Amino acid sequence: MSGPRGGQAAAGPPGRPATGPVSFKAACPDCRARFELDAAALRLVIGGSRRTTFYSFTCPECAASVRKPAGERIVELLTGGGVSTLRSV
């Protein structure tokens, strides 16, 4: 996702819905591999604060469980790309 050590959505132009499947560029902080993930491989948790809003995935290279903070722009990209979202209270 765009932002620190993330990737960005390979979607359509801003303000327009993506055409076809959406993939997200990501990187693993453990093995430093870079790859693309589809929406089903990511999970987004929207909490009550910046500290409790994050996305997570499993690295396809080393199988590490990765959790990264998600700012407003990343939340927008992930939700727009169909990533499963959990809202915590």
C-alpha positions in Angstrom: 0.0 0.0 0.0 1.3 3.5 -0.5 3.1 4.5 2.6 5.9 3.1 4.8 7.1 -0.3 3.5 3.8 -1.0 1.7 2.7 -1.0 -1.8 -0.2 0.5 -3.6 -3.3 -0.7 -5.3 -3.0 -1.6 -8.9 -6.4 -0.1 -9.6 -8.0 2.3 -11.9 -7.5 6.1 -11.8 -8.4 7.9 -8.6 -12.1 8.4 -8.2 -12.9 5.7 -10.6 -13.6 2.0 -9.8 -11.1 -0.5 -10.8 -11.8 -2.6 -13.8 -11.1 -6.3 -13.3 -9.4 -7.9 -10.4 -7.4 -5.6 -8.1 -4.0 -6.6 -6.8 -1.9 -4.8 -4.2 1.9 -4.4 -4.1 3.3 -5.4 -0.7 6.6 -6.2 0.9 7.6 -8.4 3.8 9.7 -6.7 6.6 11.2 -10.1 7.6 12.5 -11.5 4.3 12.3 -8.3 2.3 10.5 -10.0 -0.6 8.2 -7.9 -2.8 5.1 -9.3 -4.3 1.5 -8.7 -5.3 -1.5 -9.9 -3.4 -5.1 -10.1 -4.3 -7.8 -8.7 -2.1 -8.6 -12.1 -0.5 -5.1 -12.3 0.8 -5.4 -9.2 2.9 -7.4 -8.3 6.0 -8.1 -4.7 7.2 -9.0 -3.8 10.8 -10.4 -0.4 11.4 -10.2 0.6 15.0 -11.1 3.6 17.0 -7.7 5.2 16.5 -4.6 5.3 14.3 -2.9 2.8 16.5 -5.7 0.2 16.2 -6.2 0.5 12.4 -4.0 -1.9 10.4 -3.9 -4.4 7.6 -2.4 -7.8 7.7 -1.3 -10.6 5.4 0.9 -13.7 5.3 4.1 -13.4 3.3 3.9 -15.8 0.4 7.7 -16.2 0.5 8.5 -16.9 4.1 5.1 -17.4 5.6 5.6 -14.6 8.2 2.5 -13.0 9.6 2.7 -9.3 8.7 0.8 -6.5 10.3 1.2 -2.9 9.2 -0.5 0.4 10.2 -3.1 1.7 7.8 -3.6 5.4 7.4 -6.6 7.0 5.7 -5.3 6.6 2.2 -4.4 2.9 2.7 -7.9 2.3 4.2 -9.4 4.0 1.1 -7.4 1.8 -1.3 -8.0 -1.4 0.5 -11.8 -0.9 1.0 -12.1 0.3 -2.6 -10.3 -2.8 -3.8 -12.6 -5.2 -2.0 -10.4 -6.2 1.0 -12.3 -7.9 3.8 -12.8 -5.3 6.6 -13.4 -5.7 10.3 -14.4 -2.8 12.4 -13.4 -2.9 16.1 -15.0 -0.8 18.8 
